[in-house]
Amino acid sequence: MAKKLVKYSVVDAFTDSPFKGNQAAVCLLEEDRDDEWLQSVAAEFHISETCYLTRIAESEARDSPNGPSVPRFRLRWFTPVAEVKLCGHATIAAAQTLFTSGKIDSDIIEFDTLSGILTAEKVPAKNKGSDGHEEQIDFFIELNFPADPNTDFNSVEDSLISKALGGVPVIDIKRTTTLDYLIVVVPSAKSVEDLWPDFDAIGKFPGKGIIVTGIAPPASGFDFYSRFFAPKFGINEDPVTGSAHCSLASYWRKELGKCDFVAYQASPRGGVLNVHLDEQSQRVLLRGKAFTVMEGTLLPSVDSDKEPLFKLLRDMAKNLVKYSVVDAFTDSPFKGNPAAVCFLEEDRDDLWLQSVAAEFNISETCYVSRITESEAHDPPNGSSVIPRFRLRWFTPLAEVELCGHATVAAAHALFTSGKIDSDIIEFATLSGILTAKRVLEVNEVADGSNIHNGEAHKGFLIELNFPADPNTEFNSAEETLISKALGGATVVVLPSAKSVAEIRPDFGAIEKCPGGGIIVTGIAPPESGFDFHSRFFAPKFGINEDPVCGSAHCGLAPYWSKELGKCDLVAYQASPRGGVLNLHLDEKNQRVLLRGKACTVMEGTLLV
């Protein structure tokens, strides 16, 4: 029997506006899923936390401290790389989703977690109306979490941690007893804001993460500032961390002599928390707001030409933006390279486009808007019947001029959406007019013939026509710097595919190297079925390692065509997710044909 579809929300926690605070994906489960699937979905979302909710029947919840009528849910939290025992912002997000979904009729929720039974309570936020009376306009969510006391920590020299934080002076270091965080105290809030972390160095220190904190300016309205770094869990910097404040409450209670605090987490997104420490019960009350940014459905891995699998939650509002998340250069979910494809029916400003890309936080988010026939005066394929779309690509940090995997994703989303009736699409981009072609797979049937339909048709590939990116010699004195950044490996072209797979990049050092990114490549083993392997690193654009990079292969095709003496190549990008690309170099026209598959994983709606 087929698995039920999973609905999800993406919620920004500890903020009352979109694209601020800390985002978490909240998945509502109606049946059990194995841990491998849960972790794969969290990696696909690629934000600091993905959480999973499963309702517990009243008959199971017999020990509720708030009475048997209070709804209880199992709650689990996953970073992109591991499950964790406690997460505040994802619990706020889970409570926000339940309180606003109509699934419960209660102002209190109990969550059964790895840290015991935790409660979330809806607390009205009141403002005075024009007549002077208080009126409710929205609500806070208050969490009841265990406190995390701290002890002295002297096993690492202050100077090493100071260096890892960019040279900021360190006043004191504590280690928390439950969650195993290091609390690093610096002289001021400005020190917290101005530090420049070395994530590779931070990942080598004891503990699961580092909280950096300093006293707030007197006129700021806050008691203390903080930032939180957890590269061991795939989170270089967490935007707003509830669990860290279960530790900070205990520390600042002793320093400031009070139990109620207003805290500011000074990450680039920023977030505000109201914190109360109950010393007697050793509990911390964390209060904040939340904002739902997206809603959608995780799709099963079925043939993309089947009838639609779900109805969008906000179809009545025509100005809301529909999106898909598509894994490119793969035919399996959670492999290849994910891209978010947003369908625009009206213009949006660049700040909004960049904010949404940062919210998705995957290597590329692209925006597709239809060009009418009257606008398409110069169809290169000789017919105005061919549909044309504007296409723009954004990393979490910046717009880029060319992206292969997001173009495959956009084409796949259009070919499977019913929006077009053509096997060719033209995209108007910053790199000119690019085409995407649907190429049906051919299978051999029992009589030895090849057909495109019936039992032999299993799907299609997408073929992109991109500009080639020729290369020249690079003899800079910075070759040693690049080699060091790649863990001492030979620069760019490595001796073998094994060398490509085994490099341990220093992303901080790579960011200082010339160019927009570094492509590392090596010859494939003869028996592998591939011609070469590669990996691609672009921390300057917010992409430490791009899982599968089409534009990089526009540069690799000319190189390997010259080295191997052929124009048709099969490439494997050896990232942890991996991806396969079929390449053809047209030397005369200096074009590269990139061919690969794709798989739609999520569909949903942006609510802002």
Summary of the structure (lengths in Angstrom):
residues: 608
radius of gyration: 25.9
end to end distance: 36.2
largest distance: 84.6
contacts: 2069
relative contact order: 0.10
helix: 21%
strand: 38%
